[in-house]
Amino acid sequence: MLNDTIVTLQGRVGGEVALRRAGEVPVLNVRVASTPRRLDRRSGEWSDGETQWYTVTCWRSLAEHGARSLRSGDPVFVHGRLSVRTWVGRDGTEQVGQEVEALLIGHDLTRGTSTFSRPVRDPAPGRADDASQGPGTAPADGAAGVAA
């Protein structure tokens, strides 16, 4: 982990948000497209660069929360470990893919708003009062939003 390449990228969810299990562990795979914009100082015009696609993998609670929160087209930011994978495609050409194991993922609030809600946790074993409103419980009004 000392020599991992850590990146933060900004982009949009492209395609399906796919939650699966690796044994007992939830895993979320999502594609994120990031298109850099550059200002040409001479003309004062903005232009789009080449879109870069990343496969983003989230594990455990981040995977479950991401599956409930993210949809195709959502603006997101991702912070995680970058790796580059090379393989031979169906047409026989060498392909290169950029993958990010997400440590953090969330909506890009420069592009819109989001609502945060904590996940509902099971009450402590043997506890008689299941309806407590302590930390970690859902709002009493049933407000829905983006899970943590």
Secondary structure by P-SEA (a helix, b strand, c coil): ccccccbbbbbbbcccbbbbbcccbbbbbbbbbbbbbbbcccccbbbbccbbbbbbbbcaaaaaaaaacccccccccccbbbbbbbbbccccbbbbbbbbcccccccccccbbbbbbbcccccccccccccccccccccccccccccc
